Amino acid sequence: MAHLPQPLAELPVQVDACVLEPLSFATPRFERLTTIVALSGGGRTGRGEDVAYEPDTQLEHRANAPFALTGTARLGEWSTRLDDVELFSAEPSNHASHDYRRWAYESALLDLGLQQAGTTLGALLGRTPAPVRFCVSSGLGPAAWLAVDPATEFKLDAGEEWDAEHIATLEALDRVRVVDIKAHYGDAWGLDPETAHHQLALVLAGMPDVVIEDPPVDDRALALLAGHLDRVAFDAPVHALADILHLPQTGWMNIKPSRFGTIARLLEAIEHCERQGIKLYGGGQFELAIGRRQIQELASLFYPAGPNDVAPGGYNALTAEPGLPQSPLVGFGQSAGFGA
């Protein structure tokens, strides 16, 4: 079982009330809903963001505010209490939503406790925040953003329409750092198995320096990846250290904090990767508010130089506009996502 580092476990947090704040953002394909968990106490408010993708899961959360615990306890004790709190009134259609909602409450508790203590996450963990390099994963594609800023770096999803000529064009840009094969998302978001294998082979041959995220892991794919696992990362299958240990050992890992559910599980996985020399980069979940700033702050403390998929929310806009913050992001600490 994962345990919090002592400075975090001992952090006192006073909770007087919980309010849920609904957010939405319209895209051409769907309306993105998230829910902010706002915990107040001692004249401060700590926030976390539930990033479940299914609208019915977000609406269920808002209609059934589950956090009934109040009082003062250490952060480690709050996390233990959450083990016994039923955060759902009905089983969500996506099991990962359990982790997403748990993370919203854990991150809100951490934010609140740091504010009340007048300290920062970096200070408690003995880490100094650094400027965060980020990649853009906008659906607009590279051309629109490169016209705004030629230095933009990208993380791209491999499309089923990609062929060798298209991959050669992307390679010639020398701006693509990560290609996501999306072989672990199922039919709703990912490529079908045959297409995933085909695109994996094309990317391996045509883009020799990019990180390849979430390739298949069957015998056929592992044969293709022989000698290339140092440039492979996993994302979707990873919710805990146990998941990392069951996957092929690779040179990279994409860390999406909300997938881990608890702060302890997140830090346990990061510590393992650091010990094993596995390079890290952060990933996002289309956060609309505080959740995005929190994953950026975590990147600043643990993997600032990675090809982090944590670009500011403005890069999700329908058109590429100048004036957005550029990579690397700076200014993390007391005024960032935790303890703001």
Sequence and secondary structure as in RCSB ss.txt:
>XXXX:A:sequence
MAHLPQPLAELPVQVDACVLEPLSFATPRFERLTTIVALSGGGRTGRGEDVAYEPDTQLEHRANAPFALTGTARL
GEWSTRLDDVELFSAEPSNHASHDYRRWAYESALLDLGLQQAGTTLGALLGRTPAPVRFCVSSGLGPAAWLAVDP
ATEFKLDAGEEWDAEHIATLEALDRVRVVDIKAHYGDAWGLDPETAHHQLALVLAGMPDVVIEDPPVDDRALALL
AGHLDRVAFDAPVHALADILHLPQTGWMNIKPSRFGTIARLLEAIEHCERQGIKLYGGGQFELAIGRRQIQELAS
LFYPAGPNDVAPGGYNALTAEPGLPQSPLVGFGQSAGFGA
>XXXX:A:secstr
     HHHHT EEEE EEEEEEEEEE SS EEEEEEEEEEETTEEEEEEE    HHHHHHHHHS      EEEEH
HHHHHHHTTS   SS  SSTTHHHHHHHHHHHHHHHHHHHHHT  HHHHHT     B B B  TT HHHHHHH T
T  EEEE  TT  HHHHHHHHHHT EEEEE  TTS TTTS  HHHHHHHHHHHHHH TTSEEES   SHHHHHHH
TTTGGGEE  TT SSHHHHHHS   SEEEE HHHH SHHHHHHHHHHHHHHT EEEEB     SHHHHHHHHHHH
HH TTS BB   GGGGSSS  TTS  SSB   STTSSS  
